Structure formats: structure tokens, C-alpha cells
Amino acid sequence: MSIEVGSKVKGKVTGITNFGAFVELPGGSTGLVHISEVADNYVKDINDHLTVGDEVEVKVLNVESDGKIGLSIRKAKDQPQQSQSRPRPNRGNDQRGGGRGGNSSAPPRAENFEQKMARFLKDSEDRLTSLKRHTESKRGGRGAKKG
């Protein structure tokens, strides 16, 4: 059985590393599911999601010329594919609520990498500014009146 890009196949987890899991596919070939392709949410420890011997359905992402096969468990599920095919309206990413978790009840948006990085940098700078302000006031930093 030849492995084709885009096909969904069943496989068995044969090994787990800190960066992903190796899955044996039909025909004896082995592919790698990167840790970012295990679940839709952030995966800190892959052992929370997979164990050696698990039967999983994977989607073939790529087949390299040197024989390496890239796989995805999260893209093998039907739900994420259906939600990504529908375009989402722009809800004004710059007008976010302030503070931690201010937008936690909002539905997830489809964002490209640049938008995610810009949002992360803005949020990170806001948090650092707040932290600096808080620690300087406790230490009597710049501009604090003494005596």
C-alpha cells in the first residue's frame, strides 16, 4: 500500500519522544506525528494524549524524498477541517479587552502567523509593563518620593 499525501490511515504508536510520536503505518512504514499535530489545544506533555501501542487515525501531511513521513492526528478529525473552510469575519483584533482572560468567552478566530505574533507581542509588552510598574512601586523605584 503506497502512502499518499492527504490520505487518512490507521496506525499504531510505536514510540514517543519529547517532540512527537512515531506511528507505524500499513505496509510497515513509519511516520512522525509532531507534538503540534497531536491535538487542537497546546500539548505540553505528549504522554497525556498518547501511549505506545495506541491505535490512531492519522492524515499524511507530507512524504519527503528521503522517506520521512509527516503525519497529523488533529487534521485526521473531520471537525477542524469543516470549521476552517468557512471564512470568519474580521472582528477588529486591535480592540481587545484588557487584562488577563478578558476575551476568554469569545469564539476562537482563524488567524495567520503574523496576526498571532502581533497579538502575542502586544499582550506580552502589556504584561511586562504592568509587572514593572507593580515591582517598582514596591521597591520605591524611579520617581518614588522618599522620606
SEDODREN-120698 format. One record per residue (C-alpha): residue in one letter; x, y, z. Coordinates in pm, whole numbers, plus 50000, padded with zeros to 5 digits. Layout:
BEGIN
+------+-------+-------+-------+
| resn |    c1 |    c2 |    c3 |
+------+-------+-------+-------+
|    A |     X |     Y |     Z |
...
+------+-------+-------+-------+
# end
This chain:
BEGIN
+------+-------+-------+-------+
| resn |    c1 |    c2 |    c3 |
+------+-------+-------+-------+
|    M | 50000 | 50000 | 50000 |
|    S | 50154 | 50332 | 49896 |
|    I | 50126 | 50626 | 50133 |
|    E | 49974 | 50929 | 49958 |
|    V | 49970 | 51287 | 50085 |
|    G | 49623 | 51378 | 50211 |
|    S | 49510 | 51022 | 50280 |
|    K | 49380 | 50910 | 50619 |
|    V | 49513 | 50582 | 50754 |
|    K | 49509 | 50388 | 51080 |
|    G | 49837 | 50330 | 51254 |
|    K | 49991 | 50214 | 51579 |
|    V | 50206 | 50431 | 51807 |
|    T | 50547 | 50264 | 51831 |
|    G | 50748 | 50529 | 52010 |
|    I | 50710 | 50858 | 52195 |
|    T | 50966 | 51138 | 52223 |
|    N | 50952 | 51488 | 52367 |
|    F | 50887 | 51629 | 52018 |
|    G | 50629 | 51382 | 51887 |
|    A | 50523 | 51022 | 51835 |
|    F | 50627 | 50762 | 51580 |
|    V | 50338 | 50577 | 51417 |
|    E | 50370 | 50253 | 51221 |
|    L | 50153 | 50266 | 50911 |
|    P | 50012 | 49983 | 50698 |
|    G | 50288 | 49836 | 50484 |
|    G | 50547 | 49864 | 50759 |
|    S | 50649 | 50227 | 50704 |
|    T | 50682 | 50463 | 50999 |
|    G | 50589 | 50831 | 51019 |
|    L | 50619 | 51107 | 51276 |
|    V | 50332 | 51297 | 51436 |
|    H | 50489 | 51620 | 51560 |
|    I | 50371 | 51729 | 51906 |
|    S | 50194 | 52030 | 51749 |
|    E | 49983 | 51791 | 51538 |
|    V | 49857 | 51572 | 51826 |
|    A | 49565 | 51788 | 51949 |
|    D | 49389 | 52115 | 51870 |
|    N | 49498 | 52269 | 52200 |
|    Y | 49852 | 52318 | 52337 |
|    V | 50024 | 51990 | 52426 |
|    K | 50284 | 52028 | 52700 |
|    D | 50338 | 51656 | 52757 |
|    I | 50258 | 51418 | 52473 |
|    N | 50224 | 51132 | 52722 |
|    D | 49898 | 51290 | 52841 |
|    H | 49749 | 51222 | 52497 |
|    L | 49923 | 50910 | 52362 |
|    T | 50083 | 50590 | 52484 |
|    V | 50286 | 50328 | 52299 |
|    G | 50052 | 50075 | 52141 |
|    D | 49760 | 50315 | 52082 |
|    E | 49571 | 50274 | 51755 |
|    V | 49528 | 50620 | 51596 |
|    E | 49388 | 50761 | 51274 |
|    V | 49636 | 50996 | 51106 |
|    K | 49641 | 51214 | 50798 |
|    V | 49952 | 51208 | 50580 |
|    L | 50085 | 51565 | 50558 |
|    N | 50397 | 51505 | 50352 |
|    V | 50632 | 51238 | 50222 |
|    E | 50992 | 51352 | 50186 |
|    S | 51230 | 51224 | 49921 |
|    D | 51443 | 51062 | 50193 |
|    G | 51142 | 50857 | 50309 |
|    K | 51036 | 51066 | 50609 |
|    I | 50657 | 51080 | 50650 |
|    G | 50488 | 51370 | 50829 |
|    L | 50157 | 51284 | 50999 |
|    S | 49880 | 51465 | 51185 |
|    I | 49623 | 51331 | 51430 |
|    R | 49434 | 51659 | 51469 |
|    K | 49390 | 51705 | 51093 |
|    A | 49258 | 51350 | 51061 |
|    K | 48949 | 51455 | 51255 |
|    D | 48661 | 51589 | 51046 |
|    Q | 48562 | 51881 | 51275 |
|    P | 48862 | 52114 | 51230 |
|    Q | 48850 | 52084 | 50852 |
|    Q | 48485 | 52189 | 50838 |
|    S | 48534 | 52491 | 51063 |
|    Q | 48836 | 52618 | 50867 |
|    S | 48661 | 52602 | 50531 |
|    R | 48414 | 52875 | 50632 |
|    P | 48564 | 53226 | 50627 |
|    R | 48529 | 53420 | 50950 |
|    P | 48459 | 53792 | 50959 |
|    N | 48724 | 54025 | 51097 |
|    R | 48606 | 54128 | 51443 |
|    G | 48861 | 54404 | 51498 |
|    N | 49157 | 54225 | 51655 |
|    D | 49303 | 54555 | 51781 |
|    Q | 49004 | 54630 | 52009 |
|    R | 49059 | 54351 | 52258 |
|    G | 48952 | 54366 | 52619 |
|    G | 49231 | 54448 | 52863 |
|    G | 49369 | 54230 | 53137 |
|    R | 49417 | 53859 | 53165 |
|    G | 49149 | 53639 | 53016 |
|    G | 48943 | 53940 | 52913 |
|    N | 48839 | 53769 | 52594 |
|    S | 48813 | 53408 | 52716 |
|    S | 48445 | 53364 | 52627 |
|    A | 48491 | 53480 | 52267 |
|    P | 48494 | 53209 | 51998 |
|    P | 48836 | 53123 | 51851 |
|    R | 48935 | 53321 | 51542 |
|    A | 49117 | 53197 | 51237 |
|    E | 49445 | 53392 | 51247 |
|    N | 49756 | 53372 | 51041 |
|    F | 50101 | 53356 | 51197 |
|    E | 50171 | 53730 | 51174 |
|    Q | 49844 | 53817 | 51349 |
|    K | 49914 | 53567 | 51627 |
|    M | 50267 | 53704 | 51675 |
|    A | 50147 | 54064 | 51681 |
|    R | 49879 | 53977 | 51938 |
|    F | 50131 | 53782 | 52147 |
|    L | 50387 | 54066 | 52141 |
|    K | 50126 | 54327 | 52238 |
|    D | 49995 | 54111 | 52522 |
|    S | 50348 | 54033 | 52639 |
|    E | 50450 | 54401 | 52640 |
|    D | 50134 | 54493 | 52834 |
|    R | 50207 | 54230 | 53096 |
|    L | 50573 | 54333 | 53130 |
|    T | 50476 | 54699 | 53169 |
|    S | 50224 | 54611 | 53437 |
|    L | 50477 | 54390 | 53618 |
|    K | 50747 | 54660 | 53609 |
|    R | 50504 | 54921 | 53740 |
|    H | 50399 | 54691 | 54023 |
|    T | 50753 | 54594 | 54132 |
|    E | 50891 | 54949 | 54105 |
|    S | 50618 | 55079 | 54333 |
|    K | 50705 | 54814 | 54594 |
|    R | 51080 | 54885 | 54576 |
|    G | 51048 | 55259 | 54565 |
|    G | 51184 | 55275 | 54211 |
|    R | 51225 | 55582 | 53994 |
|    G | 51021 | 55882 | 54082 |
|    A | 50914 | 55746 | 54419 |
|    K | 50919 | 56005 | 54698 |
|    K | 51142 | 55918 | 54988 |
|    G | 51109 | 56034 | 55340 |
+------+-------+-------+-------+
# end
